[in-house]
Amino acid sequence: MTQDELHITGVATIVVPVADQEAALAFYGGVLGLRVANDFTYESGERWLEVSPAEGSANLCLVLARPERPAGIETGVVLMSADVLADHVALRARGVDVDAAPLPEGEVRWWAGAPLAGMPAQFLFRDGDGNSLLMVAAP
């Protein structure tokens, strides 16, 4: 590696604004089954709360919403599922705000600035703050 090359090894954290960190933890941990990866409070009183899938990957940092970063956004967060259709049914049964059906294959829909066309199988759902996430079939 030359002196000019960078040493990036992965994506660590994606910030998701939430109105209430405990309520968000109940959703992301209790409903989605993500584990707490980091949870501490800075001397300033700000809490850093990260959750992650059991197998690891990038963490989601559930930060308190602020006027310049409100909750209720299209997050751009894509979660992978080994069985996207079963997860669609399970989330609906748990009372999660889930699209009525997976996205139709070939029909383009824009979300978080990206075109979605239902390939592979995928659906959108929202947390308690209205932040939308995309669940996609794992390769």
Number of C-alpha atoms within 10 A of each C-alpha: 6 5 5 6 7 8 7 6 6 8 9 10 14 15 15 23 23 26 17 15 18 13 15 22 21 14 16 22 17 12 16 16 15 21 18 18 15 14 12 11 10 8 7 6 8 11 17 15 22 24 22 20 19 11 7 11 12 14 21 23 24 24 21 20 17 11 6 6 13 15 23 18 17 17 19 16 15 14 14 14 17 11 13 20 17 10 17 22 13 13 15 14 10 10 9 17 15 20 13 12 12 17 19 15 13 10 11 13 13 9 15 14 9 10 11 20 16 18 13 14 18 25 24 20 18 18 20 18 17 15 19 22 21 20 21 23 18 13 7
